[in-house]
Amino acid sequence: MRAANKKTIVLLTCFVVFTLLPGCTNWEKRHEALSVEHENLKGLLERERSEKGMLADQVTQGQQTIEELQRQIEEQKKTPAEASGFGEGYDVAFDPSAGTITVTLPNSILFDSGKASLRQATSTELDHIRSVLRQKYPGKLIDVVGHTDTDPIKKSKWKDNWELSAQRALTVARYLIQRGVPGGKIRAVGCGESRPVASNANASGKAKNRRVEIVVNIRG
């Protein structure tokens, strides 16, 4: 009886083992398949996140590009006086090839005829220019250039127009230096009648030629 029981137990054990083994093999395959599917899904998720990140970067860059174009358009709408920072009411010219911005002040608002001392009413214009130079163009080389018409010196103490133009340029330069523009960055130059911008044959042309130019060397 005992031998028969043992034989039965052995047979049952073999039956269970051989019955379950195929099941174990199926579960292993299923596990491997799920692992592969998990890795695939993980890869898809990472790719989607990456694509979303790239899209977000492109949107941000596109917005920045639009804003920059809008800024450039607005800048192009400005007059030279507005774009330079000096504001309307000032005669401002750009010279891209020379890398300069020139503010022209007529002598009629700066000096009395034949004089090189500033009129009291000029402080407003020069103080504004000084403020713009210090705030927007710090460290830039500034040339103060004096000009006259062709009328010869008759009643004033100056030897000629060269001397008068040089003294007027020096007066303006000293005014700016005394109010905070670095002296090492300013040059005073007198050109006399040698660089006219209009004809000296009539009064209006002569008035345009009598001037002081404040030249900002923006590349320096």
C-alpha positions as CSV (number, residue, x, y, z in Angstrom):
1,M,0.0,0.0,0.0
2,R,2.8,2.4,0.9
3,A,4.6,1.6,-2.3
4,A,1.4,2.3,-4.3
5,N,1.0,5.7,-2.4
6,K,4.6,6.7,-3.2
7,K,4.1,5.8,-6.8
8,T,0.9,7.9,-6.9
9,I,2.7,10.9,-5.3
10,V,5.5,10.6,-7.8
11,L,3.1,10.5,-10.7
12,L,1.2,13.5,-9.3
13,T,4.4,15.5,-8.8
14,C,5.5,14.8,-12.4
15,F,2.1,15.8,-13.6
16,V,2.1,19.1,-11.8
17,V,5.7,19.9,-12.9
18,F,5.1,19.1,-16.6
19,T,1.7,20.9,-16.4
20,L,3.1,24.1,-14.9
21,L,6.3,24.3,-16.9
22,P,4.6,25.5,-20.1
23,G,2.8,28.1,-18.1
24,C,6.0,29.4,-16.6
25,T,7.5,29.7,-20.1
26,N,4.4,31.7,-21.3
27,W,4.7,34.1,-18.3
28,E,8.3,34.7,-19.0
29,K,7.6,35.5,-22.6
30,R,4.7,37.8,-21.5
31,H,7.0,39.6,-19.1
32,E,9.6,40.1,-21.8
33,A,6.9,41.4,-24.2
34,L,5.6,43.8,-21.5
35,S,9.2,45.0,-20.8
36,V,9.7,45.7,-24.5
37,E,6.4,47.5,-24.7
38,H,7.3,49.5,-21.7
39,E,10.6,50.6,-23.2
40,N,8.9,51.5,-26.4
41,L,6.3,53.6,-24.6
42,K,9.0,55.2,-22.5
43,G,10.9,56.1,-25.7
44,L,7.8,57.6,-27.3
45,L,7.1,59.7,-24.2
46,E,10.7,61.0,-24.1
47,R,10.5,61.8,-27.8
48,E,7.2,63.6,-27.3
49,R,8.6,65.6,-24.5
50,S,11.6,66.5,-26.6
51,E,9.5,67.6,-29.5
52,K,7.3,69.7,-27.2
53,G,10.5,71.3,-25.8
54,M,11.8,72.1,-29.2
55,L,8.4,73.5,-30.2
56,A,8.4,75.7,-27.1
57,D,11.9,77.0,-28.0
58,Q,10.8,77.7,-31.5
59,V,7.8,79.6,-30.3
60,T,9.9,81.6,-27.9
61,Q,12.5,82.3,-30.6
62,G,9.8,83.3,-33.1
63,Q,8.3,85.7,-30.5
64,Q,11.7,87.3,-29.9
65,T,12.2,87.6,-33.7
66,I,8.8,89.3,-34.1
67,E,9.6,91.7,-31.3
68,E,13.0,92.5,-32.7
69,L,11.5,93.2,-36.2
70,Q,8.8,95.4,-34.6
71,R,11.6,97.3,-32.7
72,Q,13.5,97.8,-35.9
73,I,10.4,99.0,-37.7
74,E,9.8,101.5,-35.0
75,E,13.4,102.7,-35.1
76,Q,13.2,103.2,-38.8
77,K,10.1,105.4,-38.3
78,K,12.1,107.7,-36.1
79,T,13.8,110.9,-37.4
80,P,17.6,111.1,-36.9
81,A,17.0,113.5,-34.0
82,E,14.7,111.0,-32.2
83,A,16.9,107.9,-33.0
84,S,20.0,109.6,-31.7
85,G,18.4,110.5,-28.4
86,F,18.8,114.3,-28.8
87,G,15.1,114.7,-29.7
88,E,13.1,116.9,-32.1
89,G,14.2,120.4,-32.5
90,Y,17.8,119.6,-33.1
91,D,19.6,119.4,-36.4
92,V,21.1,115.9,-36.3
93,A,22.8,113.9,-39.1
94,F,24.1,110.4,-39.3
95,D,27.2,109.4,-41.3
96,P,27.3,105.6,-41.3
97,S,30.6,105.5,-43.3
98,A,32.3,107.8,-40.9
99,G,30.6,106.3,-37.9
100,T,29.5,109.7,-36.6
101,I,26.4,111.6,-35.3
102,T,26.6,115.3,-35.8
103,V,24.5,117.9,-33.9
104,T,24.6,121.3,-35.5
105,L,23.9,124.5,-33.5
106,P,23.7,127.8,-35.4
107,N,25.9,130.5,-34.0
108,S,22.8,132.7,-33.8
109,I,21.7,130.9,-30.6
110,L,25.2,130.5,-29.2
111,F,27.1,133.7,-29.8
112,D,26.6,137.4,-30.6
113,S,28.2,138.6,-33.8
114,G,32.0,138.5,-33.5
115,K,31.9,137.1,-30.0
116,A,33.2,133.9,-28.5
117,S,31.4,134.0,-25.2
118,L,28.2,132.1,-24.9
119,R,24.9,133.9,-24.7
120,Q,22.8,133.2,-21.6
121,A,20.0,131.7,-23.6
122,T,22.2,128.9,-24.9
123,S,22.4,127.0,-21.6
124,T,19.2,125.0,-22.2
125,E,20.4,123.6,-25.6
126,L,23.9,122.8,-24.4
127,D,22.7,121.3,-21.1
128,H,20.4,119.0,-23.0
129,I,23.2,117.9,-25.3
130,R,25.5,117.4,-22.4
131,S,22.9,115.2,-20.7
132,V,22.5,113.0,-23.8
133,L,26.2,112.7,-24.3
134,R,26.7,111.5,-20.7
135,Q,23.7,109.1,-20.7
136,K,23.7,107.6,-24.2
137,Y,27.3,108.1,-25.4
138,P,29.6,107.8,-22.4
139,G,33.2,107.3,-23.3
140,K,32.8,108.3,-26.9
141,L,35.1,110.8,-28.5
142,I,33.5,114.1,-29.0
143,D,34.6,116.7,-31.6
144,V,33.4,120.3,-31.2
145,V,33.9,122.0,-34.5
146,G,33.5,125.8,-35.1
147,H,32.7,127.3,-38.5
148,T,32.2,130.8,-39.9
149,D,31.1,132.4,-43.1
150,T,33.5,134.2,-45.5
151,D,32.9,137.7,-44.2
152,P,36.3,139.0,-43.1
153,I,37.0,140.1,-39.5
154,K,36.7,143.9,-39.2
155,K,35.6,145.1,-35.8
156,S,36.3,142.2,-33.4
157,K,39.6,141.3,-31.7
158,W,40.1,138.1,-33.7
159,K,42.8,137.9,-36.3
160,D,40.7,136.0,-38.7
161,N,37.8,133.6,-39.1
162,W,40.0,130.7,-38.2
163,E,40.8,132.1,-34.8
164,L,37.2,133.1,-34.1
165,S,35.9,129.6,-35.1
166,A,38.5,127.9,-32.9
167,Q,37.7,130.1,-29.9
168,R,34.0,129.4,-30.3
169,A,34.6,125.6,-30.4
170,L,36.8,125.9,-27.4
171,T,34.1,127.8,-25.5
172,V,31.5,125.1,-26.1
173,A,34.0,122.3,-25.3
174,R,34.8,123.9,-22.0
175,Y,31.2,124.4,-21.2
176,L,30.6,120.7,-21.6
177,I,33.7,119.7,-19.7
178,Q,32.7,121.9,-16.7
179,R,29.4,120.1,-16.6
180,G,30.7,116.6,-16.5
181,V,31.7,115.5,-20.0
182,P,35.3,114.0,-19.6
183,G,37.9,116.4,-20.9
184,G,40.0,113.6,-22.3
185,K,37.2,112.7,-24.7
186,I,36.6,116.2,-26.2
187,R,38.6,117.9,-29.0
188,A,38.0,121.5,-30.0
189,V,38.6,122.3,-33.7
190,G,38.3,125.5,-35.7
191,C,37.6,125.3,-39.4
192,G,36.9,128.9,-40.2
193,E,35.2,129.4,-43.5
194,S,36.8,126.3,-45.1
195,R,33.8,123.9,-44.8
196,P,30.7,125.7,-46.0
197,V,27.3,123.9,-46.1
198,A,25.6,126.6,-48.2
199,S,26.5,129.5,-50.5
200,N,28.1,132.5,-48.9
201,A,26.6,134.7,-51.7
202,N,23.4,135.5,-49.6
203,A,22.5,136.1,-46.0
204,S,20.6,132.8,-45.5
205,G,23.6,130.8,-46.8
206,K,26.0,132.7,-44.5
207,A,23.7,132.1,-41.5
208,K,23.9,128.3,-42.2
209,N,27.7,128.4,-42.4
210,R,28.1,130.1,-39.1
211,R,27.7,127.2,-36.8
212,V,29.2,124.9,-34.2
213,E,29.0,121.1,-34.8
214,I,29.1,118.6,-31.9
215,V,30.3,115.3,-33.5
216,V,29.9,112.0,-31.7
217,N,32.3,109.3,-32.9
218,I,30.1,106.3,-32.1
219,R,32.8,103.8,-33.2
220,G,35.4,105.1,-30.9
